Amino acid sequence: MNLAHLEWPFFSDEHRALAVSLDAWATQNLKGAKEPSGREAVDAACRELVRRLGAAGWLRLCVGDDDVRLDSRSICLVREVLASHGALADFAFAMQGLGSAVVSLAGTSRQRERYLPRVADGSAIAAFALSEPGAGSDAGALECSAAPSADGYELNGEKTWISNGGIASFYVVFARLPDSRGSAGVCAFIVDADTPGLEIAERLDVISPHPLARLRFTNCRVLEEQRVGVEGEGFKLAMRALDIFRTSVGAAAVGFARRALALSMERAATRTMFGINLGALQLTQARLADIATDVDAAALLVYRAAWLRDQGSASTKREAAMAKLAATEAAQRAADGAVQLWGGAGVQAGASAERLYRDVRALRIYEGASEVQRLIIGSDLLRTMNTKEAI
């Protein structure tokens, strides 16, 4: 992987050393990995990647505690590097972070001691359960209920599109209190996978294979001590977790886009057409220029947002939304460009360009679709303007 951007002023020497070390590890441990075929193989591959990432110490970077604040630039660098080597490795790392982020942000000492070390060493797999059949982009419309009981709460309802569903050791579940509406009255709970009343209602298959499921809760009793944070403020916790990892989705997109650029350059240098190399054609050079410019522009937005958060900026919501929007859209264009340059070989099932095209597509949807990011950016711009006018 080309690491020239590490010279940018966003990074410390520790960040640079991290990226170089991880790239070397990934080259040795992930190179040549084939896409697993079939649900059992995908599950097994994901479990193994979590174990290996934990054993190598990389998962510690996506888990915070009282003494260690989540460092956005480190998380982004890890996701960029892993994505440039393989989609499932990036997925395994990212979901350990997002799945445990609420515990890192607001968990009690007991919750942190019980779950976070196991997430960090790869012996437990985490999952983030927010989306529902009727509440995806509109997360505030969730209907899964949490009725108070004598010793805690009783959960009823469904969650869907839950990454790591079916293989997770525990789920951080968001459910609403009776008679509450919108973002108010939502609570966050840690629900162990073997809790009675929790079942895997359906396993879901998508174009870029990874563990995914629909969950069903039927009179699922959760103790009071399993609630994370203040009662009724779970939605705020969910948004805080997503704000941290939204920028890292952009970083993963940059990693995929870099892979697309490398594939495109390889094709341009080796494919003969009309008696000359494909790269000698001006149309090819223009396409490579567009991809390379997209990659750098996306990376600059991603690491600006990560740097601002690490500097303690009060809010990076707009910058994170810009980073995710620009980077994921750029990655889609880069992957499409790589497929086009590879021609028929680019759409053959299992080809590197074809697989990359499938890996990239979901980035524009999960953790806030591109349309939602535009709404966030636009509304924040107007809010800022109105605030200035009021002053």
N, C-alpha and C positions, 0 to 999 in steps of 0.2 A: 504494500500500500504506500502511496506517495504521502509523505508526512511533512512536506514543505511548509504547510500552513502552521505548523507548530512554532514557527518563528514569529508569528503575529504576537502583538503585545498583550493579548488576552490571557496568555498562559505563563505560569511560573515554571521554573526548572523541574519541579516535582510533577507538574502536568506533562511536560515533555518526556520525562523519563517513564511515566506511566504509559503513555501512548506507544513509545518505542518498545517497551517490555511486553505489553499486551500484544502488539502486532507480531512480535517474534514468537510468543506463546501460541497465538492463533495460527500462524503459519505452520508451526510444528504439529499442532493438535487438531486443526480443523481442515487442513488442506486435503482436497480430494474426497471430502465427505459427500456421499450420495444422498439425494433426497429420499427419506424413508417412505416406503409404500405400504399403505394400509394403516388403520387406526392403531393397532397394537404396536406396530413398528414406530409410529410417530410418538406415541406415549412413552415407549421405552427410550427412544432417542432423547426426548426432552428430559426425562428423569436422569439419564446419564449425563447430559450436558449440565444440568443443575449440580449434580454431584461433582463433576470435574471443575466447573467454575468455582464452586465452593472450596474444594480441596486446594485449588491454586490461589485462593485468597481474593479473587476478583469480586465476589459477591459482597464482601465487606464494604465496598464502595457505594452500594445502593441501600445500605441499612444504617440508620442513624440511632443515636442514643443520647443520654444526658451529657456525654462528654464529646460526642462526634456529631457535628452538623453535616447534613447532606450537602455535598459540594457539587453544584450543578455542572461545572466544567468537567469534573472527573466523570460524572455519570454520562455526560454527552460524549466525551472522548471514548469511553468504553463502548457505548452503543455505536458510534461511528465506525470504530475499528472492527467490532464484531460483525456489524452488518456488511462491511466490505468483504468479510470472509464467509458469512453464512447467515441466512435469515433466522434459522431456528436457534442458533447461539445467541443472537441479539434478543429474540423473544424470551428465551430462558432467563437471561439477565434482567431484562426490563420488567418482567412480571414478578420476579422476586422483589424488585424495588417497589413497584406500584402496589403489589399485593400486601406489602407490609408497611407502606408509607404512613398510613393512619396510625399504626401502632408506634412507629418512630416519632410521629408528630405529637401524639396526645395520649399514648398508652401509660398506664400506671407502671410503677416499678415492677410489680409482679408480672404484668402482661409483657413488658419488655424482656424481663429475665426468662420468661417461659417460651417466648416465640422468636425473638430477634436473633439470638445466637444460632438457633437451628436454621433460620433463613440464611444467615451469613455463611454457615459452613456447608450448606446444601443438603442437610439431612431432613429439612421440612420444605415443602413447596407451598407458596402463598398464592392467593387469588383475591381479586378485587371484584365484588359483586354489587354493581350499581344498576346496570341496564336492565330493563324489563321489556316484555313484548310491546307495551304501549308507552315506554319511556326510554328512548335512546338519546337523541340529541336534546330532547326536552327532559332532562334528568329530574327536574322538579316535579314531574307528573307521576312519579313512582307510586305504586299502590300496595306493594308488599307491606303488611301491617305488623306492628309490634304492640301487642296488648299487654299492659302491665299485669303481672301475676304476683302471687305471694312472695316468691323468692327471685323474681326477675321479670322475664317477658316471654310471650308466646308468639312466635312468628308464623304467619300464613301468607302465601302468595308465591310468585315465581320470579326468577331472574333468568335472563337469557344473554347469549353472546358472551358468556363468562370464560375468559381465557384461563387455562389450566383446569377448567371444569372437568371433573372425572379423575384427575390425578392429584389435586391439591390436598395437602394435609389439613389446611384450614382456609376458611373464606372470611374476608371482611365484608359483612353484609349491611346494606343500608335499608332501613324500614321505617315507616312512619307511625307515630302515635295516633290513637283514635281521635277523630274530630279535628285533625290538622290538615292544612292545605299548603300547596306550593312547597317552598324550600323550608318552611317552618315545621317543627315537630318531627324532623327526621333524626333517627339515632343510628349510630354505627356499632356493630357487634362483631366480635370474633366468634365464629361458629366452626368448631372442629368438624372435620369431614365425617366422623362416625357418630355425630349427634343424632339421636332418634328424631324422626320427623323431617330430616333433610334427605332428599333423594335426588339422584341424577335422572331427571325426567327424560332427557334426550341428549345424545351426543350429536354434535353438528360438524359437518364437513365443509371446508371452504377451499378456495383455489390455491392458497398457500398453506399447506397442511400444518396444523398445530392443535394441541388439545383445546377443545371448545365444547361448551355444554349449556343446556337449559336446566336450571335447578328448580326444584319444587319444595316448598316448606309447608308442612301440614301439622299444625299444633306442635311446632318445634320449640321446645322449652330451652331458653337460654338464661343462665344465671345473671344476676345483677353485675357480678364482678367481670362478666364478659363484655359489658358495654364499654366502648372507648369514648372518652371525652364526656362533655356535659350533655345531659339528656336534652334532646331537641335541637342540638347543634351539629348533628352528623353531616348535614348537607355542606356546611361550611368546611368541615374536615375533608370531605370528598373533593371539594373544589381546590383546597390547599394542596392536596396530594396531586391532583391533575395539573395544577399550575406548575408544580416542580417537574413532572414527567412529560408535560406537553412539549417543552423545549427539546427534551431528549428524543421525542419522536422525530422532530426535525433533524436531529443529529444522525439518527438511524437512516433517514432519507438521504442525507449527505453521503453516508457510507455506501448506500445502494447506488447513488448517482455516480460516485467515484468508480464503482465496479462497472457501471454501464459505460463510462468514459474509457476505462481500460479495455473493455471488450470491443468498443468501437474503434479504438486505435489499433488494436490487434488485427481486426478485420481490414482496416484501411491499409495496413502495412503488408498484409500477406495475400490479399485477394487480387488476382489479375483480372482485368476487365478491359476490353478493347485494346489489348496488347500492352497495357500499362497497369501499374498498381492502382487500386481503387483510391488510395490516398492522394494520387496525383490529380484527381479530378477536383475542380474548384467547388462543385456542389458538396463533395465529401468534406473538404476543408472547412466549408461554411458550417456544415452540421457539427463537426468537431468543435469549432469555435463557439457555437451556441451552447453545446453541452458543457464545455469547460467554463464558460462565463456563468452559466446557471449554477454550476457547482460552487464556484467561489462566492457568488452573491448569496447563495443559500447558507454557506458556511459562515460568512460574516454575520448574517442575521442571527443564526443559531448561537454563535459564541458571544455576540453582543448581549443577547438575552441572558445567557448563562452567567456571563461576567457581571452584569448588573445585579442579578440575584445574589451572587456570591459577595458583592460589595455591600449587601444589606439594603438595597433599594426597597423603598416601602411597597412598591407594586411593580411587577413586570408583566402584568396581564396582557397589555397591548403588545409588548415586545415578544413575549412567548407565542402569542397568536400569530404575529407576523412571521416568526421563525418557522412555526409549523406549517402555515399556509404556503409560504414561498418555497420551503425545502421539499415538501411532499409533492407539490405541483411540479417543481423542477425535476424531481426524481422520476415522475411519471413521463415527462418529456424525454429525459435521458434514456430511460428504459425503452421507450418507443423508438427513439433514434437508433439505439443499438440493434433492436430487432430489424429495423428497416435496412440497416447496413449489412446485416447478416443474411437478409433475403429469406429464401426458402429454408435455409439452415437455421434461421432465427425463430421460426415458428414450429420447428420439429419438437415434439414432446420430449422433455428431458434435456433439451439443449440449454446451455448456460444463459443465453439471451431470453429464451422462452420462460425459463424458471425465474429469472430476475423480473421479468414483466409481471408475473403472477405475484411475486413477493412484494412488489412495490404498491400494487393497486389498493390494498386495504389501508395503507397509511393515510389516504385522503379521507377516510371515513372514521376510523376509531379514534378515541380520545378527543372527539370534537371534529366533525366533518369540516371540509374547507368552507362550506357555506356558513357554518357557525363561527368559524374564525373571522370571516369577513364581518359578521354582525358584531362580534366582540370589538374588533378594531374600529369599525365605524361608530359604534355607540360610545366607545371610550374617547374618540376624537371629539364628538359632539359634546360629551360631558365636560371635557377639558375646556372647550370653547365657552360653554355656558358658565363654567366656574370663573373664567377670566372676565367675562362680561359682568358677572355679579360683583366682582371686586372693583 
